[in-house]
Amino acid sequence: MFHKKTLATITISAALAATSFSASAETEMVVVSWGGAYTNSQQKAYHEPYMAENSDIKIINDDSAAEAVAKLRAMNEAGNVTWSLVDAVASDAIRLCDEGLAEEIDFDTVLAAAPDGTPATEDFGELIVSDCFIPQIVYSTTFGYRTDLVGDNPPASIADVFDLEKIPGKRALEKRPIGNLEWALLADGVPVEEVYDTLETEEGLDRAFAKLDTIKDQVIWWEKGAQTPQLLADGEVVMGSTYNGRLFSVIEEEKQPIAMMWDWQVFDLDGWIVPKGAPHMEEVMKYLKFATDTQRLADQAKYISYGPARASSAPMVGQHADLGIDMAPHMPTNPENAKNTLLYNYEWWADNRDDLDERFQAWLAQ
């Protein structure tokens, strides 16, 4: 006959064994993203609701997205891919797809249709820029300006950025050619549909750099998204480019005397890629269908001012979860803000980036 103490020990051991079995049965998916407010928006809009519906799934956040290309290359070489899903900007997704490091997606099979039955490929439209890339959000690089420093004539067009007579004072621009060359040509009167054809020629490049020359001595060059909001808040620049989410924060959360100018904002995309050979592939695809549906992309906009990549999500964007303000007017994809927009030509930049980076740095040094 067992003593009570022995019986209790057996009972506890059995319970621990059951717990161990339960833990081992739980599927852990490592999802790589950017950290901070952005990962938080995914946690609230995607991860937590999915785990609530699927108790056998545990999503582990990894904030290594900035190093994703290099790390996936290394994992692939080692034959040990440990990431289930990776958040990537479109240009990195294209590189990973071209190198065979990301899975190609049958969009209309894997992803949910819109509520009215519109297939995913039509709902995402031109934002599907790679066979491996599932868009989540559209963010933009656009201009903020100090409302108290521009007088009664605030900037309304990209040409005003280059007009030192109309709006004197320092500007802030990103220290790279992407975006700046396109804006220079648009401000110089080149139609948007001709921008990349113009940049394809030596005369067109000369024209873009000549336009930048007109404001070069009034530019403070930035390398991190937080710099322009700080320069604006400190009054060191009268206007400057940065990511729209950064400007939303300084305007709505910090209540600085800053406004946004949306003319010729440059759209960029962020979304998912599935690493080639990712673990738990079946579960990853189920998660992707959930996390990229119309409702979930609209839900993310409650936490961050980036536009959902699905057309069907835009009408469902509601209020900020903490501020209680209507988020639709703050989205780069809002029709009022998106009258004049430019989407990067990713293939063109992939072909020309190295040469133009070199030319741009040489131009800065002149």
N, C-alpha and C positions, 0 to 999 in steps of 0.2 A: 504494500500500500504506500502511495506517495505521501510525504509530509505536505502540509499546506504550503510551506515555504517553497518546496520543490515544485508543486503544482503552479504556484504563482509565477515562478521563474520560467516554467515552460510556456505559460500563457503569454507572458511578456515577450519571450523569444519568438513565439508564433506571430504576435502582433507586429514585432519589428520585421520579421521575415515578410509578412504581408505588405508592410509599408515599403520595404525594399523592392518587392516585386512590382508594386504599384508605381514606384518612382522609375523603375527600369522600363516599364511599359509606356511611360510618358514620352512623347516625341518632342525633342528640343530642336527648334529651328532657329539658327543664328541669322538674324537679319541685320545687314550692314547699312548704316545711314550716316548722317552728318552731325548728330548730337544736338544738344541745346534745344532751342525752341522748336526747331524743325522736327527732330526725333520725337519730342513731346507731342507735337501735333499728330504724328503717325500713331504714337502710343494710344492717344485718346480716341482718334477716329477709326483706327484699323485694328491694332493689336488687342486692346482690351475687349472690344466687342467680339472679336473672333475667338479669343480664349474663353470668354463667357459662354459662347455657343459650343465650343469644342474643348471640353475639360481635359482631354488627353493630349492637348497641344500646349507647349510652353515656348513662348517667343522670347529669345534673348537678344537684346540690342547690342550692337557693336558699332562704335563710332569711327570706323576706319575708312569711310567712303573716300576721303581725300587721297588715300593711298591705294585705292581699290585696284587700279590697273596693275601696278607693280606687284601687289600681293597676290592677285589672281594668277599672274604670270608665274610667280614662284610656286604657288600651290599646284598649278598645272604641271610644271616641270617635276615637282616632287611626287606627283600622282596622289595627292592628298588634299582634295578640296573639302573644306570644312564649313564653308558658308552656304546657306540655303538660298539666300536672296540678297541682292545688292542694289542699293539706291545709287544711281549714277546720273550725271548730266548727259545730255544727248551726245556730245562730242566724244566722251569716254565710252559710252555705250556702242557707238559706231566703231571705235577702235577695237573694242573687245569682241564685237561681232565679226569684224573683218579678220581678226586673228584666230577665230574659232574657239574663243574662250567663253562664249555665251550661247545659250540655246536659242535657236530660232523658234518663234511662237506662231502657232496657227490662231490668230487673234479671234476670229469669229467662233472658233471651237472652244478655246480656253477661257475667253472673257465673256462676261454677261452682256446681253443686249441691253439697250436702253429700255426704260419702262414701256415705251410705245412700240417696242419690237425692233427699233432701228439697230442693225448689226453694229458691233463694236467698231469695225473698221470705218464705218460711216460716222459714228458718233465721235471718234477721235479725229477722223479726217486727216488733214495734212500734218498733224502732229505726230503721226507714226512715221518716223524718219529712218527707221532701221527695222529689219526683220526680227531683231532680238530685243527691241526696246518698247516697253509698255509705259506710256506717259502717265504721270500723276498730276503734275502741276505745271502751269506756265508762270514764270516769274519774268520780270523785266528789269533792264537797266534804263533808268530814266533820270530826269533832272528835278532836283529840289532847289528852291530859291528862298531867300530871306524876304518875307513880305514887307518888312519895315525898311528894307534897304533898296528896294526897286522903285520907290515912288509910286506915282499913279499909273505907271505903264508897265505892268508885270510882263515877264516873258510869256509868249503865247505860241511861238514856233521855234523850230530848231535853228532857224536863221538868227534868232535873237541871241543864241549862245555865242554866235560869232560877231555880234554887233556891239562893239565896245562904245560906240557913240550913244546908242539908245540906252544901254545898260552898262555903265562903267563899273569896273571892279574885277576882282580875281574870280576865276573859275577853277573848279576841281574836275579833272578828267583822269580816267584810269590809265595807268602807265603800260599800255599795250596798244597795238594797232587795231585790234578787233573792236568794232563799234565806232571808234573815233574816225576811221577812214570812211565808213558808210555815212556817218553824220555829216562829215565835211562835204561830201558830194551832194547829199540831200540839201544842205544849206546853200550850196552853190548852184542849185537849180536842176540837178540831175533827177529825172523821174525815177521812182523807186524800182520800177521794173527794169531799169537800165543800169542800176548801181553796180552789179557784179560784172556785167559786160564791160562797163567803163573801167573798173579796177583791173580787168584782165589785160588792159593795154598800158604801156609805159606812160603814154600821155595822160591816161586816167589817173594813174598813181601820182604822177607829178601834180596833177590838178588837186587831188585830195591833200597832199602834203602842203601845197601852196596855200590852201584854205586854212589848214591848221597853223601855218606860219603867221597868219593874221592875228592870232590870239596867243601865240606860244609864250610870249613874255608875260602874259597875265594868267598863266596856268600853274596850279599846284597839282602835281601828279600823285595819285593815290594807288595803293597796292592792296589794301584790305577794305572790305565793305563798310567797316565802322568809321573809317576816316572822314568821309564826306559829311555824314551827319554831325560829327564833332566839329569839323571846320565851319559848317553852317551855324551850329549852335554858338561857336565862339566868335562868329562874325568875321572870320578870316577870309571867307569867300562869299560872294553874293549869290552864286549858283554853282551847282556841281552835280555830276552824275553819280549814281549808286543804285543798289538794288531797291526795288519798290518796297519790299518788306522792311528794310532799314529805315526808309523815309516814313513809312506808316508808324513805326515805333516812336520816332522822334517827334512826329506831329501829334499823334493821338494819345500816346502814353506819357510823353514828356511835356507835351503842350508848348513846344517851342514855336516861335513866330516864323514857321516854314510852311510852304505849300509845294505841291507837285505840279510840274508841267509834263503832260503826257505825250506831247507831239513827237512822233517818231521814236517812241519807246522801242527798245530792241528786245523782242521776245527771246527767251531761252527756255529750255525744257529740262525737267528733272523727272526721272521715273525709274522703273525696275528693270533689271536684267537678272536672268537665272543663270548662274555659273554652269558651264559645261561640267557634267559629272557631279552636280550638287547632290548632297544627301537628302533623303525624304522627298524625292521628286513629286510623287503623287500628292503628298500633303501640300507641297509648295504650290502646285497648280490649283488646288482647292482654295488655298489662301488667296492667291492672286485673283481668282474670280470674285471672291468676296471683297477684297481690299480695293479693287479698281472699279467696282460698280458705281452707278450714278449716285446713290445715296452716300456711300462712303467718301467719295471725292468731294461732295458738297459738305459733308461733316467736317472734313479737314479744314475748310475755310473758316470754321468757327474759332480756330486757334491761331491762324496765321494768314496774312493778307496776300496769298498767292492764288491765282485763278485755277479752278479745277480744269483738267485737260479734256473732259467730256463736254460736248455742247449741251447735253441733257442735264448736266449738273448745275450749270450757271443759274437757271431760274430758281433753284432750290437753296442757294446760298442765303443764310440767315444772319443772325446776330453773333457778334463776338462773344465767346463763352464767358469772359471776365468783364469786358468793358460794357457789354450790353448795347453796342452800337451796330447799326446795319452795316454788314461787311461788303455788300454788293458794290457800293460806290467806290470802294478802295481796291477793287480787283483790277489788275491790268487788262483782263479780258472783258470787263464791263463795256458794253457798247459805247458809252459816253467817253470812256478813256481810250478805246481802241480804234478811234477813227483813222489814225495814221500810225501803223505799226510795221515793224520790219522783223522778219524771222531770219536768223542767221542762215546763210548758205553753208552748211556744215561741210559738204564735199569740197567746195571751193577753198575753204579755210584749211581743210586737211591737206590739200595740195600745195598751199602757198604760205602756210603759217611760219615755217622755219625761215624762209627768205624774208618775209615781211617783218618778223620779229627783229631780224638783224638790221634791216633798213631803218626800222623805227628807232632802235637804240642808237644807231649812227646819227639819225636826224636829231634826236634829243641832245646828243653831245655837241652838235654844231653851235 
